Amino acid sequence: MRIYGDLTSGNCLKIKIVADRLGLAYEWVPVDAVKGESRTPAYLALFPAGQIPGVAFADGRRLAQSNAIIRYLARGSALLPDDAFAAATVDQWLFWEQYSHEPAVAVCRAEMKFRGVRREARDPARVARGEAALDLMERHLAGTGWFVGDDATIADVALFAYTQWADEGGFDLAARPAIRDWLDRCKVAFRIEPDAIATAAGR
């Protein structure tokens, strides 16, 4: 299995977390989307949408879209419940992450970290959307340890990826203790050593 991506991208990081947690063998192929490497003819021949991450399997099949990939990789494991309703609840969080969380939290981070946008110059509507998403997470986590069930699932993987970097997008987690505690649990559950991702990503 080849994983095409960039470790500064939360969407790509999701794939690495799941693959590592499940002990899956893979080759990481660096693709810098900021430099346009996801728009080259060679990359577009593999993944026509020109987005990262992308996964190419040994049998020639390919899959894109981060949450579709982690859902496929996690099948049959504890990261994706067997119970149909619990699995649907995981999907509910995956869809919400891509629609209501990532477009705000991740985009604010990208603007500040990679484009030099000042905190006060962020789009107010996007900021409000990000704050609302984090507030919803805080309320949910105040009453439970994980997003679905009694242990980590790919719902936690998906939401961990960019929430861990929320401060880089100008969002303050200081008043959100439930999220901070959950982030710590995720790092243990996903066996993420301190600064390992930052070092690998060149941050």
C-alpha positions as CSV (number, residue, x, y, z in Angstrom):
1,M,0.0,0.0,0.0
2,R,1.3,3.5,-0.9
3,I,0.0,6.5,0.9
4,Y,0.4,9.8,-0.9
5,G,0.3,12.8,1.4
6,D,1.8,15.5,3.5
7,L,2.2,15.2,7.3
8,T,1.4,18.9,7.8
9,S,-2.1,18.0,6.5
10,G,-4.5,16.7,9.1
11,N,-6.4,14.8,6.4
12,C,-3.3,12.9,5.5
13,L,-2.3,12.4,9.1
14,K,-5.6,10.5,9.6
15,I,-4.4,7.8,7.2
16,K,-1.0,7.4,9.0
17,I,-2.7,7.2,12.4
18,V,-5.0,4.4,11.3
19,A,-2.4,2.5,9.4
20,D,0.0,2.7,12.3
21,R,-2.6,1.8,14.9
22,L,-3.6,-1.3,12.9
23,G,0.0,-2.3,12.0
24,L,-0.6,-2.0,8.3
25,A,2.4,-2.1,6.0
26,Y,2.7,1.0,3.8
27,E,5.1,3.2,1.9
28,W,4.7,6.9,2.5
29,V,5.0,9.0,-0.7
30,P,5.5,12.7,0.1
31,V,3.3,15.0,-1.9
32,D,3.5,18.8,-1.3
33,A,0.1,20.2,-2.4
34,V,1.3,23.8,-1.6
35,K,4.0,23.4,-4.2
36,G,1.4,22.0,-6.7
37,E,2.7,18.4,-6.6
38,S,-0.9,17.1,-6.4
39,R,-1.7,18.8,-9.7
40,T,1.0,17.2,-11.8
41,P,0.0,14.9,-14.7
42,A,1.5,11.9,-13.0
43,Y,-0.5,12.5,-9.8
44,L,-3.7,13.4,-11.6
45,A,-3.4,10.1,-13.5
46,L,-3.6,8.3,-10.1
47,F,-6.1,10.6,-8.4
48,P,-8.0,12.8,-10.9
49,A,-9.4,15.2,-8.2
50,G,-5.9,16.3,-7.5
51,Q,-6.2,16.2,-3.7
52,I,-4.3,14.6,-0.9
53,P,-4.3,12.1,0.6
54,G,-4.6,9.2,-1.9
55,V,-3.9,5.5,-1.3
56,A,-2.9,3.0,-4.0
57,F,-3.2,-0.6,-3.1
58,A,-1.1,-3.5,-4.3
59,D,-3.9,-4.8,-6.5
60,G,-4.0,-1.6,-8.5
61,R,-7.1,-0.1,-6.8
62,R,-6.9,3.5,-5.6
63,L,-8.9,5.4,-3.1
64,A,-9.1,9.1,-2.2
65,Q,-10.9,11.3,0.4
66,S,-9.5,10.9,3.9
67,N,-12.6,9.7,5.8
68,A,-13.4,7.2,3.0
69,I,-9.9,5.8,3.3
70,I,-9.8,5.5,7.1
71,R,-13.3,3.9,7.0
72,Y,-12.0,1.3,4.5
73,L,-8.8,0.6,6.4
74,A,-10.6,0.3,9.7
75,R,-13.2,-2.3,8.7
76,G,-13.1,-5.4,10.9
77,S,-11.1,-3.6,13.6
78,A,-12.1,-2.0,16.9
79,L,-11.7,1.4,15.3
80,L,-15.0,0.8,13.4
81,P,-17.8,-0.7,15.5
82,D,-19.6,-3.9,14.3
83,D,-23.0,-2.6,15.6
84,A,-24.8,-0.9,12.7
85,F,-26.1,2.0,14.7
86,A,-22.7,2.7,16.3
87,A,-21.1,2.5,12.9
88,A,-23.7,5.0,11.6
89,T,-22.9,7.3,14.5
90,V,-19.2,7.1,13.6
91,D,-20.2,8.1,10.0
92,Q,-22.3,11.0,11.5
93,W,-19.2,12.4,13.1
94,L,-17.1,11.8,9.9
95,F,-19.5,13.7,7.8
96,W,-19.8,16.5,10.4
97,E,-16.0,16.8,10.6
98,Q,-15.7,17.4,6.8
99,Y,-18.6,19.7,6.6
100,S,-18.6,21.8,9.8
101,H,-15.2,21.3,11.4
102,E,-12.4,21.0,8.8
103,P,-13.6,23.9,6.5
104,A,-13.3,26.3,9.5
105,V,-10.6,25.0,11.8
106,A,-8.3,23.6,9.2
107,V,-8.7,26.5,6.8
108,C,-8.0,29.1,9.5
109,R,-4.9,27.1,10.3
110,A,-3.8,27.0,6.7
111,E,-4.3,30.7,6.3
112,M,-2.3,31.6,9.4
113,K,0.4,29.0,9.2
114,F,1.1,28.8,5.4
115,R,-0.2,32.1,4.0
116,G,0.8,34.5,6.8
117,V,-2.7,35.7,7.5
118,R,-2.8,37.5,10.9
119,R,-5.2,36.2,13.6
120,E,-7.3,39.4,13.5
121,A,-7.5,39.2,9.7
122,R,-9.3,35.8,9.6
123,D,-12.8,35.7,8.1
124,P,-15.2,36.3,10.9
125,A,-17.8,33.9,9.6
126,R,-15.3,31.2,9.3
127,V,-14.0,31.9,12.8
128,A,-17.5,31.8,14.2
129,R,-18.1,28.4,12.5
130,G,-14.9,27.0,14.0
131,E,-15.7,28.3,17.5
132,A,-19.1,26.7,17.2
133,A,-17.6,23.4,16.1
134,L,-15.2,23.3,19.0
135,D,-17.9,24.3,21.4
136,L,-20.0,21.4,20.2
137,M,-17.1,19.0,20.7
138,E,-16.5,20.4,24.2
139,R,-20.1,19.8,25.2
140,H,-20.1,16.3,23.8
141,L,-16.8,15.3,25.5
142,A,-17.8,16.8,28.8
143,G,-20.1,13.8,29.2
144,T,-18.0,11.0,27.6
145,G,-14.4,9.9,27.0
146,W,-14.8,9.3,23.2
147,F,-17.0,10.4,20.4
148,V,-18.7,7.0,19.9
149,G,-18.8,4.2,22.5
150,D,-16.3,3.4,25.2
151,D,-13.1,3.5,23.2
152,A,-11.4,5.3,20.3
153,T,-12.8,5.0,16.8
154,I,-12.1,6.6,13.5
155,A,-14.5,9.3,14.6
156,D,-11.8,10.3,17.1
157,V,-9.1,9.9,14.5
158,A,-10.9,12.3,12.1
159,L,-11.5,14.9,14.7
160,F,-8.1,14.7,16.4
161,A,-6.2,15.4,13.2
162,Y,-7.0,19.1,13.0
163,T,-8.2,19.8,16.5
164,Q,-4.7,19.2,17.8
165,W,-3.6,22.1,15.7
166,A,-6.5,24.4,16.5
167,D,-4.2,27.0,18.1
168,E,-2.3,27.4,14.9
169,G,-5.6,28.6,13.4
170,G,-6.1,31.1,16.2
171,F,-8.5,29.0,18.3
172,D,-8.0,28.9,22.0
173,L,-8.5,25.6,23.8
174,A,-7.6,26.9,27.2
175,A,-11.3,27.2,28.2
176,R,-12.1,23.8,26.7
177,P,-10.7,21.3,29.2
178,A,-12.7,18.3,27.9
179,I,-11.1,18.7,24.4
180,R,-7.7,19.0,25.9
181,D,-8.1,15.9,28.0
182,W,-9.5,14.0,25.0
183,L,-6.5,15.1,22.9
184,D,-4.2,13.6,25.5
185,R,-6.2,10.3,25.5
186,C,-6.0,10.3,21.7
187,K,-2.2,10.6,21.8
188,V,-2.0,7.6,24.1
189,A,-4.6,5.6,22.1
190,F,-2.9,6.3,18.8
191,R,0.6,5.9,20.2
192,I,1.6,9.3,19.1
193,E,4.9,10.2,20.8
194,P,5.5,13.8,21.8
195,D,6.8,15.9,18.9
196,A,7.0,12.8,16.6
197,I,4.5,14.2,14.1
198,A,6.0,17.7,14.3
199,T,9.5,16.4,13.6
200,A,8.3,14.2,10.7
201,A,6.4,17.1,9.2
202,G,9.3,19.5,9.6
203,R,7.3,21.8,11.8
